[in-house]
Amino acid sequence: GKGEKKVRKALMKLGLNKIEGVNRVTIRQKDNYFFVVKDPEVFVSKESDSSYVLFGEISMDDPDKPPMDNKTVEEIKKEGETLAENKNENVEIIEDDDAEVSEEGVDKESIEMVIAETKCSRQKAVKALKKNNGDVVNTILELNN
């Protein structure tokens, strides 16, 4: 829709790299329910190779159907592990909403772009950019959720 085009245009300005050859993305939900995106357009952030943007039709395995058995889950897991490295990062975030936020070390253009895309306050934009190590894509996605 119109919103997707607007987001896509903003993301393209950020210099995302398209990943070719992806025919399926599977996201596992608790209770072994899966979200599947077939033939997605996948982009990776230049700033962080663990941040992805997907465009495509998302479908969910039929909830009336019994959940996938463990064998199927393991097969999908193995397929994913052979295609990508697992990255486990433990991040602890401590927030103080009353604290003044210094803009030092944060790109002014990035702040303006985040404010324009999310309609949030300058302080909230700076705080979110710092939290995401200056990664504009993740900041916009986080603030729009």
N, C-alpha and C positions, 0 to 999 in steps of 0.2 A: 504494500500500500504506500500511501504518501509518506507516512512516518518512516517506513523502512528505507525509502529513497533518500530522505533527509539524513538519516543516521548513516547510511552507506556513503553519501557524499562527504559528510563530516569525517568519517573514518578514513576515506581515501586520502584526504588532505594530510592525514597523520603519517602517511607513508607505510602502510601495512604491506607485508609481502604475501602474495597469494601462494598457497601450497597446492601444487598440482597432483593429480592422481588419487585424490581421496574419493572413494565411492560410497562410504557409509561412516556415520559417526553414531556411536551408541553411548547413551548416558544411563547408568544404572541408578535406580531409585531404591530406597529401602523396600523390603519385601519382594525383591527380585522383579520389580516392574521396570520396564525399559522404555526410554524415549529414543526414537531412531530418526535420524535425518539421512535420507537417501540422496545420493548425488549432491552433497552440499558444496557451496563455495566456502572455502576455509582460508582465513587470513591469520597471520601471526604478527604480533607486534615486534617492531625492530628493537624496542627498548627491553622487552622481556620475552624470551622464547617459551615461557610457560603461560602466556596470555593469548587466547585464541578468540576469533570472531567467526561465527557461523551464519551463513544465509542459506535458507532452504525450508522445505516443508517438514515440520516435525510431526511425527506420529507416535502414538503410544501403543504398546502391545495391549491387546484387548483385555480390560480388567475383568471381564466375565470368564475369560479363559484362565485355566489354572496357571500360576506363575511358572516361569521357565524352570526346568529341573536343573540340579547342580551341574550335571554333565554339560548342558548347553551353556550355562553361565561360565564354567571353566573354559570351554572352547572359545567363547568370545573374549574372555580375559586373556587367554594365551595369545590370541590373534592381536589384541591391542598391545600386549607387552612386547611382541616381536616387532610391531610397527613403531612403537614409541618408548622412550626411556621413562621410567617412573621417577617423578620428582616429588619428594616429600619435604616440605618446608614447614617448620613449626613457627608461627608468628604470633606473638602476644601483643595485642593492641590495647593501650591504656589511653582513655580519652578524658579530657577535662574541658567541658563545653564553655567554662567561664574564662579560660586562658586566652590571652591575646595571641594571635598567630603572626609570627614574623614572616615576611615574604622573601627573606634572604635565601638564596639558593634555589628559588622557584622561578621558572621562566615566565615573564610577564605575558607573553603571547599565549602560553598554555593556560594561564589563569583566565584570560579573556575568552578563550575558546570554550573552556569548561563552563564559565558563567553564561555564555551565549547559548550553549547546547542544553544546559540543565536549569537555567533560570534561578540559580541558587545565589546566596550571598557571596561576596568576595572572600570573607573569612572562611566560609564553609568550603569554597573551591580550593583555597590555599591549603587548608587542613587536609582535605581529601587527596590533593596532589602530593603532599608530603607523605601521607600514609601509603600512597601507591608509587613512591619513589619517582615522581614526575611523569609517570605513565598516564598520558591523557586519555587513552582508550579505556583503560580500567577505571579511571576516575569517573568518566562520563557514564559508563555502564553501571558503576556502583551507585552514583547519585541518582540515576534514573530508575533504580529499583525501589 
